[in-house]
Protein backbone atom coordinates (compact mmCIF):
# COMPACT_ATOMS: atom_id res chain seq x y z
CA UNK A 1 0.00 0.00 0.00
CA UNK A 2 1.36 3.42 -0.94
CA UNK A 3 1.95 5.80 1.91
CA UNK A 4 -0.32 8.61 0.78
CA UNK A 5 -2.84 8.07 -1.98
CA UNK A 6 -5.15 10.39 -3.83
CA UNK A 7 -7.48 10.02 -6.76
CA UNK A 8 -5.60 11.86 -9.53
CA UNK A 9 -8.77 13.00 -11.25
CA UNK A 10 -9.21 15.15 -13.20
CA UNK A 11 -12.37 16.40 -11.59
CA UNK A 12 -14.25 18.55 -14.08
CA UNK A 13 -17.05 20.52 -12.43
CA UNK A 14 -19.19 23.54 -13.30
CA UNK A 15 -19.00 26.76 -11.37
CA UNK A 16 -21.02 26.61 -8.19
CA UNK A 17 -20.60 22.88 -7.73
CA UNK A 18 -19.49 21.22 -4.53
CA UNK A 19 -16.54 18.88 -4.90
CA UNK A 20 -14.81 16.62 -2.41
CA UNK A 21 -11.37 15.05 -2.45
CA UNK A 22 -10.18 12.21 -0.29
CA UNK A 23 -6.68 11.18 0.64
CA UNK A 24 -5.73 7.98 2.44
CA UNK A 25 -2.58 7.40 4.44
CA UNK A 26 -0.91 4.20 5.54
CA UNK A 27 0.63 5.03 8.92
CA UNK A 28 -1.89 5.17 11.72
CA UNK A 29 0.61 7.00 13.95
CA UNK A 30 0.72 10.01 11.62
CA UNK A 31 0.38 13.24 13.55
CA UNK A 32 -0.21 16.17 11.26
CA UNK A 33 -2.04 16.62 8.00
CA UNK A 34 -2.25 19.33 5.39
CA UNK A 35 -3.84 20.28 2.11
CA UNK A 36 -1.77 22.20 -0.43
CA UNK A 37 -2.81 23.88 -3.64
CA UNK A 38 -0.51 23.86 -6.65
CA UNK A 39 -1.07 25.91 -9.77
CA UNK A 40 0.52 24.80 -13.00
CA UNK A 41 4.33 25.04 -12.86
CA UNK A 42 4.19 26.88 -9.54
CA UNK A 43 5.17 25.85 -6.04
CA UNK A 44 2.71 24.13 -3.71
CA UNK A 45 1.13 26.54 -1.27
CA UNK A 46 -0.50 25.64 2.00
CA UNK A 47 -4.27 25.71 1.73
CA UNK A 48 -5.22 24.37 5.15
CA UNK A 49 -3.95 22.33 8.03
CA UNK A 50 -6.30 19.51 9.00
CA UNK A 51 -7.27 19.21 12.63
CA UNK A 52 -8.87 16.29 14.40
CA UNK A 53 -12.06 18.23 15.00
CA UNK A 54 -12.29 19.33 11.40
CA UNK A 55 -11.85 22.89 10.28
CA UNK A 56 -13.40 25.32 7.87
CA UNK A 57 -12.05 28.32 6.01
CA UNK A 58 -14.67 30.05 3.94
CA UNK A 59 -15.76 27.68 1.19
CA UNK A 60 -13.19 25.06 2.18
CA UNK A 61 -13.69 22.37 4.81
CA UNK A 62 -11.08 19.84 5.85
CA UNK A 63 -11.75 16.74 7.90
CA UNK A 64 -9.71 13.96 9.40
CA UNK A 65 -10.92 10.43 9.98
CA UNK A 66 -8.27 8.64 12.03
CA UNK A 67 -10.17 5.37 12.27
CA UNK A 68 -10.30 5.01 8.50
CA UNK A 69 -7.00 6.84 7.94
CA UNK A 70 -8.13 9.44 5.50
CA UNK A 71 -8.43 13.18 5.22
CA UNK A 72 -10.87 15.04 3.03
CA UNK A 73 -11.22 18.45 1.46
CA UNK A 74 -14.61 19.85 0.54
CA UNK A 75 -14.94 22.87 -1.73
CA UNK A 76 -18.34 24.51 -1.87
CA UNK A 77 -19.57 26.91 -4.55
CA UNK A 78 -16.60 26.24 -6.83
CA UNK A 79 -15.05 29.18 -8.61
CA UNK A 80 -13.07 29.25 -11.84
CA UNK A 81 -10.08 30.31 -9.74
CA UNK A 82 -10.26 27.06 -7.79
CA UNK A 83 -8.89 25.20 -10.81
CA UNK A 84 -5.59 23.74 -9.65
CA UNK A 85 -4.01 20.57 -8.34
CA UNK A 86 -4.68 19.77 -4.69
CA UNK A 87 -2.04 17.85 -2.79
CA UNK A 88 -2.54 16.21 0.54
CA UNK A 89 0.46 15.87 2.84
CA UNK A 90 0.94 13.73 5.92
CA UNK A 91 3.71 13.82 8.50
CA UNK A 92 4.61 10.22 9.10
CA UNK A 93 7.46 8.24 10.58
CA UNK A 94 10.03 7.15 8.04
CA UNK A 95 12.28 4.20 8.78
CA UNK A 96 15.14 5.74 6.81
CA UNK A 97 14.91 9.12 8.53
CA UNK A 98 15.51 10.40 12.02
CA UNK A 99 11.87 11.04 12.79
CA UNK A 100 9.00 12.03 10.59
CA UNK A 101 8.86 13.33 7.05
CA UNK A 102 6.15 15.16 5.16
CA UNK A 103 4.87 12.75 2.54
CA UNK A 104 2.81 14.10 -0.32
CA UNK A 105 0.12 12.48 -2.38
CA UNK A 106 0.46 12.82 -6.13
CA UNK A 107 -2.31 15.37 -6.27
CA UNK A 108 -5.86 15.64 -7.56
CA UNK A 109 -6.53 17.93 -10.49
CA UNK A 110 -9.62 20.11 -10.38
CA UNK A 111 -10.96 21.97 -13.37
CA UNK A 112 -13.86 24.36 -12.83
CA UNK A 113 -15.65 25.56 -15.94
CA UNK A 114 -18.24 28.27 -16.60
CA UNK B 1 8.58 39.19 3.55
CA UNK B 2 8.99 35.62 4.72
CA UNK B 3 10.08 33.52 1.80
CA UNK B 4 12.16 30.74 0.31
CA UNK B 5 14.17 31.71 -2.74
CA UNK B 6 15.80 29.51 -5.34
CA UNK B 7 18.21 30.26 -8.13
CA UNK B 8 18.28 29.79 -10.99
CA UNK B 9 14.60 29.46 -11.83
CA UNK B 10 15.32 27.88 -15.19
CA UNK B 11 18.41 26.04 -16.35
CA UNK B 12 19.29 24.09 -19.46
CA UNK B 13 22.58 22.26 -19.27
CA UNK B 14 24.42 19.32 -20.76
CA UNK B 15 25.25 15.92 -19.35
CA UNK B 16 28.19 15.91 -16.99
CA UNK B 17 28.47 19.65 -16.37
CA UNK B 18 28.39 20.26 -12.63
CA UNK B 19 25.74 22.63 -11.38
CA UNK B 20 24.43 24.06 -8.13
CA UNK B 21 20.92 25.24 -7.36
CA UNK B 22 20.87 27.63 -4.44
CA UNK B 23 18.15 27.82 -1.80
CA UNK B 24 17.80 30.42 0.90
CA UNK B 25 15.14 31.09 3.54
CA UNK B 26 14.70 34.12 5.76
CA UNK B 27 12.42 32.58 8.39
CA UNK B 28 15.17 31.13 10.60
CA UNK B 29 13.78 27.66 9.95
CA UNK B 30 15.78 24.70 11.14
CA UNK B 31 14.41 22.10 8.75
CA UNK B 32 15.04 22.33 5.00
CA UNK B 33 14.37 19.88 2.16
CA UNK B 34 14.81 19.41 -1.53
CA UNK B 35 12.15 17.76 -3.67
CA UNK B 36 11.82 16.89 -7.30
CA UNK B 37 8.47 16.72 -9.02
CA UNK B 38 7.85 14.63 -12.10
CA UNK B 39 4.62 13.87 -13.97
CA UNK B 40 2.88 10.86 -12.50
CA UNK B 41 5.37 10.57 -9.65
CA UNK B 42 4.46 13.55 -7.51
CA UNK B 43 6.81 15.25 -5.09
CA UNK B 44 9.72 13.10 -3.97
CA UNK B 45 12.18 14.14 -1.32
CA UNK B 46 15.83 14.17 -2.36
CA UNK B 47 17.64 15.31 0.78
CA UNK B 48 16.75 17.05 3.98
CA UNK B 49 18.53 18.86 6.77
CA UNK B 50 17.38 19.14 10.34
CA UNK B 51 19.93 21.80 11.26
CA UNK B 52 23.32 23.24 10.37
CA UNK B 53 25.79 20.52 9.38
CA UNK B 54 23.07 17.85 9.69
CA UNK B 55 21.89 16.41 6.38
CA UNK B 56 20.42 13.09 5.37
CA UNK B 57 19.05 11.24 2.38
CA UNK B 58 15.43 11.33 1.37
CA UNK B 59 13.76 8.94 -1.03
CA UNK B 60 15.71 9.71 -4.21
CA UNK B 61 19.21 10.94 -3.27
CA UNK B 62 21.22 9.27 -6.03
CA UNK B 63 23.12 11.75 -8.16
CA UNK B 64 22.67 14.65 -5.74
CA UNK B 65 24.64 16.27 -2.93
CA UNK B 66 23.71 18.95 -0.43
CA UNK B 67 25.39 21.01 2.23
CA UNK B 68 24.15 23.05 5.18
CA UNK B 69 26.92 25.32 6.36
CA UNK B 70 24.56 28.10 7.37
CA UNK B 71 21.03 27.91 8.69
CA UNK B 72 19.51 29.94 5.88
CA UNK B 73 21.16 28.21 2.89
CA UNK B 74 20.75 24.69 1.54
CA UNK B 75 22.27 24.30 -1.93
CA UNK B 76 21.60 21.29 -4.14
CA UNK B 77 24.59 20.05 -6.12
CA UNK B 78 24.53 17.87 -9.19
CA UNK B 79 28.13 16.76 -9.71
CA UNK B 80 27.51 15.08 -13.06
CA UNK B 81 23.96 15.75 -14.26
CA UNK B 82 22.23 13.21 -16.45
CA UNK B 83 19.06 13.48 -18.56
CA UNK B 84 17.03 11.55 -15.96
CA UNK B 85 17.58 14.47 -13.61
CA UNK B 86 15.51 16.70 -15.86
CA UNK B 87 12.77 17.77 -13.49
CA UNK B 88 11.12 20.54 -11.51
CA UNK B 89 12.96 21.06 -8.22
CA UNK B 90 11.58 22.65 -5.08
CA UNK B 91 13.35 23.71 -1.94
CA UNK B 92 11.27 23.89 1.22
CA UNK B 93 11.69 24.88 4.84
CA UNK B 94 9.85 24.60 8.12
CA UNK B 95 10.54 25.43 11.72
CA UNK B 96 9.90 22.02 13.24
CA UNK B 97 9.53 18.54 11.83
CA UNK B 98 5.77 18.43 12.37
CA UNK B 99 5.08 21.88 10.94
CA UNK B 100 3.85 22.65 7.49
CA UNK B 101 6.40 23.43 4.84
CA UNK B 102 6.98 26.57 2.81
CA UNK B 103 8.18 26.06 -0.71
CA UNK B 104 10.47 28.04 -2.96
CA UNK B 105 9.25 29.00 -6.45
CA UNK B 106 10.90 26.03 -8.13
CA UNK B 107 13.77 25.45 -10.54
CA UNK B 108 13.04 23.87 -13.87
CA UNK B 109 16.12 21.92 -14.93
CA UNK B 110 16.67 20.36 -18.32
CA UNK B 111 19.71 18.15 -18.85
CA UNK B 112 20.47 17.45 -22.51
Interface residues (C-beta under 8 A of the other chain):
Chain A: X31 X32 X34 X41 X42 X43 X44 X45 X46 X49 X87 X89 X91 X96 X97 X98 X99 X100 X101 X102 X104 X105 X106 X107
Chain B: X33 X40 X41 X42 X43 X45 X48 X50 X56 X57 X58 X88 X90 X94 X97 X98 X99 X100 X101 X102 X103 X104 X105 X106 X108
